[in-house]
Amino acid sequence: MNEKNYEAIIEAILFTMGESVELDKIAAAIELDKKETKAIIEKMMKHYENSSIGVKIIELDDAYQMCTKSEMYEYLIKIARQPKRHVLTDVLLETLSIIAYKQPITKVEIEKIRGVSCDHAVNKLVEYNLVCELGRLDAPGRPLLFGTTEEFLRSFGVQSIDELPVLNPVQVEEFKQEAEAEMHMKLDI
């Protein structure tokens, strides 16, 4: 089979699945090794960069997905119903960032960091498909563990959580000092 046939098969797989497909599954389907399959997909990704093509292939944690280029959204909205936009409040963003950097994490651990209940925030993030249950902690009560989803990666334009910005230790220390000063002010009142 020649490379164009492999490209056609990969294109059909990604188009039909509509969600990300792991590299090893694609490789098994076309009966090539992962290295050869990845090379073909990367060539296809370059081809899809052409401005006359309305879709692209993105990589998400060693999986690939075909999706619409963002510059086409305005035309899609004219045809489809306007998608519901999820609003991420400061509370949701704060909770999401804690989960992203500390995953897998329980609600109790999130609440220790935030200092307030996080039930509503975590439930909303699960509803928005940015966070999901990863299983249960092997501890008394078997609390749920939460982590980010592929939708989180897509929404924030990163291929894996390893690409999240690294926290500056000096800034973290400044934030801690500000929070402690704020707590002392509240206690003095």
Salt bridges, closest charged atoms under 4 A:
GLU3 OE2 - LYS43 NZ 3.04
GLU7 OE1 - LYS4 NZ 3.57
GLU7 OE2 - LYS43 NZ 3.92
GLU22 OE1 - LYS25 NZ 3.42
GLU42 OE2 - LYS38 NZ 3.95
GLU59 OE2 - LYS38 NZ 3.37
GLU94 OE2 - ARG114 NE 2.82
ASP119 OD1 - LYS107 NZ 3.27
GLU127 OE1 - LYS124 NZ 3.46
ASP138 OD1 - ARG142 NH1 3.80
GLU150 OE1 - ARG154 NH1 3.96
GLU151 OE1 - ARG154 NE 3.29
GLU182 OE2 - LYS186 NZ 3.81
